[in-house]
Amino acid sequence: MYEKCAEVFLSLGKGSFYIDGPMFSKLRYLVTCHPQNIEYILKTNYNNFPKGDDFRDVFEILGDGIFNVHSDRWRIQRKMAHAELASREFKTLVSNTSRKVVEEQLVSFLAHVAEQGSITDLQDVCSRIAHDINVILVFGRNENYLSIELPSNELAEALDDVPLALVYRNMMPTVLRKLLHRFEIGEERKLKKAQKKIHKIVEDYICQKRKDLVAGVKSYDLLSTYIKDLDDETSIVSSLPEKDIFLRDEMINFWIAGRDTITSGLIWFFWIVSTTPAVETKILDELNFLSSPSKKETETGSSTTRKWPWIFGSEDLKGLVYLHAALCESLRLYPPLPFNKKSVAKKDQLPDGSTVEPGMEIMLSFYSVGRMPWIWGEDCLEFKPERWITENGKLITEPISKFFPFNIGPRTCIGKDISFTMMKSVVAAVLFNFHVEVVRGHVVCSKPYINLHMKNRLKVNIKKRTIYITTYVV
């Protein structure tokens, strides 16, 4: 679907087109990848393009979480989420958690796979590591979903049954969707079962967390913080109704957003880097320089040994220009959320001249944005991190006006920095310590999913890397 949409834009030579909805429906869509249209809809005239009356029904699993609510309720939840996620304490938690899970689980697992010489599904590995990191951050629980045994996990596996059903819900007429939902037919049956299981597990987590807090068990995670804020009469969320439901839904929103977007960002990055040796070499050179002896060590004549595996700290990785540029370039070509949908409150004309009216729906094709020569140049399909770097080696921020993986406007992703911290911790450790090689003949393509995932998974061979692991005797 995503590739076909990009092909239509290319064949038309413009950034917008209209299509009619399914037969017997009155739906009419405007599909656009025009950056000025997207900025106008998501930022400039944001209030005229709400999510739509049926958005909450389609994404029922998100309940009253931050991604489903709007107006004053959304502003309250957004303010609280921003305060928590932007705090120094939470950023430190993200950094420490990412490093710990990467070192103790991810590297250990890949070392085992390398020794066995077996083929592994890197999409599954990335999904498991993203799950483990985010469950610690949100719920304060270490589930060890990524371990040598590849254990099952009720919460993670329940969520795996959700995305395909949501894709169908977005593409079918409301009447048909409600009919299938009522009689629990096909994907709707899986969705209902998954939602019930997820709610039950998260409610149990909340119950246990409350008991731990009463017993004086010290814990710092989003769930603990939100429980304390809800019990604080001076908190901005203390007046919210149905606090237990709000707490459950908000935690589910944080967990899903963190898990699926990080998984998507990682798998496409590893795949495209593995097929672009020149980029991989530049990333490794940058990491090698970071791990080399410091000036102080050299001057004092001390002996410094770099042992395998080498794990980087999040603070050190922040300053790596090429690694950051490579991640941005991967997200440009493979945005975790390839589509976004908006409705129309009042008749309006978009910057490219397209007219929209109430009753229409607008599909924002973020996936297509990165593939249009008139937006990114004739080399738009090339994986070229250099487009994000100035001649004097600084990161370019200008492309943000045509770069939408983290949204823009009032609903800009408040977890952007957190996402980069997680992804950098994972990719630096994997690329520096291992060589990732996609299995010959393995076909890579996207599949119908809310987030951009691979239809055939990502089958790879993992080998220990030694060329960049050096022993320095200074």
DAUR-V406535 format. One record per backbone hydrogen bond with DSSP energy under -1.0 kcal/mol. NH is the residue of the N-H (numbers start at 1). CO is the residue of the C=O. Records with the same first field share a line. If there is no record, write none. Layout:
NH=CO + CO
This chain:
5=1
6=2
7=3
8=4
9=5
10=6
11=7
12=8
13=9
17=31
19=29
21=27
25=22
29=19
30=361
31=17
32=363
33=15
34=15
38=34
39=35
40=36
41=37
42=38
43=39
44=39
45=40
46=43
48=45
49=46
55=52
58=54
59=55
60=57
62=59
63=60
65=62
68=65
69=65
74=70
75=71
76=72
77=73
78=74
79=75
80=76
81=77
82=78
83=79
84=80
85=81
86=82
91=87
92=88
93=89
94=90
95=91
96=92
97=93
98=94
99=95
100=96
101=97
102=98
103=99
104=100
105=101
106=101
107=102
109=105
110=106
111=107
112=108
113=109
114=110
115=111
116=112
117=113
118=113
120=460
122=458
125=121
126=122
127=123
128=124
129=125
130=126
131=127
132=128
133=129
134=130
135=131
136=132
137=133
138=134
139=135
140=136
141=135
150=147
157=153
158=154
159=155
160=156
161=158
162=159
166=162
167=163
168=164
169=165
170=166
172=168
177=173
178=174
179=175
180=176
181=177
182=178
183=179
185=180
188=185
190=186
191=187
192=188
193=189
194=190
195=191
196=192
197=193
198=194
199=195
200=196
201=197
202=198
203=199
204=200
205=201
206=202
207=203
208=204
209=205
210=206
211=207
212=208
213=209
214=210
215=211
217=212
222=137
223=138
225=221
226=222
227=223
228=224
229=225
230=226
231=227
235=232
238=235
240=237
246=242
247=243
248=244
249=245
250=246
251=247
252=248
253=249
254=250
255=251
256=252
257=253
258=254
259=255
260=256
261=257
262=258
263=259
264=260
265=261
266=262
267=263
268=264
269=265
270=266
271=267
272=268
273=269
274=270
276=273
280=276
281=277
282=278
283=279
284=280
285=281
286=282
287=283
288=284
289=285
290=286
291=287
298=294
299=295
300=296
302=297
304=472
317=313
318=314
320=317
324=320
325=321
326=322
327=323
328=324
329=325
330=326
331=327
332=328
333=329
334=330
340=364
342=362
343=50
345=48
348=356
350=354
353=350
356=348
360=357
361=28
362=342
363=30
364=340
365=32
366=338 + 364
367=338
369=365
371=368
372=369
375=372
376=372
377=373
380=377
382=379
384=382
387=384
388=385
389=386
390=394
393=390
396=388
400=397
401=398
402=399
403=400
407=404
412=409
413=406
416=413
419=415
420=416
421=417
422=418
423=419
424=420
425=421
426=422
427=423
428=424
429=425
430=426
431=427
432=428
433=429
434=430
435=463
437=461
439=459
442=439
447=453
452=336
455=445
460=120
461=437
463=435
465=433
469=466
472=304
